[in-house]
C-alpha cells in the first residue's frame, strides 16, 4: 500500500486520513501540507486498486467493493471490509508500538464507509 507520511519522527500524536473512492492518499496529503500540524504525524495511505461494482467493475483505488448506493446497513463486501479494517488497525498497532497511545491517534477521511466497520 502506497502511503505518504509527514513528520515521520513525531511520536506525540498521529492522524491517519483515508481518501474516498477513486482518490489517493497523495492527493489529500497536498491539502494537509499547508496546515501547521508539525506536532502530529500525518499518514495518508492509498487503497489498493480493485474492481468496483457500482462503477461497472472499473479498477480504481477503493478500500472495498461498493456494490450499490443504497444505505449500507452492513458490509456488502465483508471480506474486503475485514481486510481493509485489519490493515488500518495494523497501522494503529504500529503507532502504539512506537509509543503513540490510542487517545493521541485520530482516524479520519473523506467519504469513507470503512470507518463505520472498524472493530477494535
N, C-alpha and C positions, 0 to 999 in steps of 0.2 A: 504494500500500500504506500503510495507516494504521500509524504507528509511534510508540510512546511512548518518549521518551528522558529519562533523568535524568542530571544532571551533564554536560550537553552540552559545556561548556567544558573538561572534563578531557581531557588528552592523554597521561596516563601509562599507561592501560590501558583495556580495554573488555570488556564481557560482552554477547554477543548471545544472548538467550534466546528459543527458539521454543516456542510453545504446541502442544498436541495437537489432534486432530481436533475441530472444532466450537467451539473455545475462541477467545480473543482475546489479543493482547498486553497489552491494558489489564487484563484480569483477573489476569494473572500479575504485572504491574507493581505492583499494590497490595500483594502479598505481599512484594516486594523493597523496597518503600518504607521499611519499618521497619528494614531492615538498615543497618548503618553501613558503607556502601560509597562513602564520599564521594570516594575517590581513583580510582574506576572509573566510566567512562561506562557506563551501563546502557541497553541497547537492546532493546525489546520489539515486534518487528513483528507485524502481524496478517496471516495468509494471506488471499488473495483468496477470495471465495465461489465455489464450483464444485460441480457435481453430484457426489455421492459414491455410487458403485455399491453398496457394502455397506449403505448407508442408504437403499436404494430410490430412488436418484437425487436425494435431497433436497439442495438447495443449502445449503452451510454453509462456514465458513472451513476450508480444507484446503490443505496445501502441494501436494498432487497427489491424483488419484483413487485410491481404495483399492477394488480390485475383489473381494478376498476376504480372509479372516482366516488363510488358510494361511501357513505360514512363507514370508517373502519372501526368495528367493534372488537375484532380480534385479528390476529395476524393472518393474512391470507397466505403469505409465503412464509410459513412458520420456520422452515429450515433456514431461509435467508435471513430472517429477523434474528433467529438464535445465533447464527454465525456473526452477524454484524454487532449484536449485543455483546457477544463474547469478545470480539476484537476491541470494542470500546472499553469494556471492563478490564481487559488486559492493559490498555493504556493507563487506566486509573491505577491498577496494581503496580505498574512500573513507577508511576509518580509516587505512590505510597512508599515503595521500596527506596526511593531517593529521599524520603523524609517529608514529603508534602502530604499532609493529612487530608482526608475527605472533605472536612469542613473548609478547606482552602482551595478546593477544586470546583470550578464552575463548568457544567456541561450546557452547551447552548447550540443554537443552529437556526437555520432558515428553512422553513417548510420541511421539517424532519419528523416524520411519524415514528422513526426509530426510538426517539426518546420516550415515547409512550409505553414501550415494551421492555424497557430495561428492568431486569430483576436483579437486585443486589445479592 
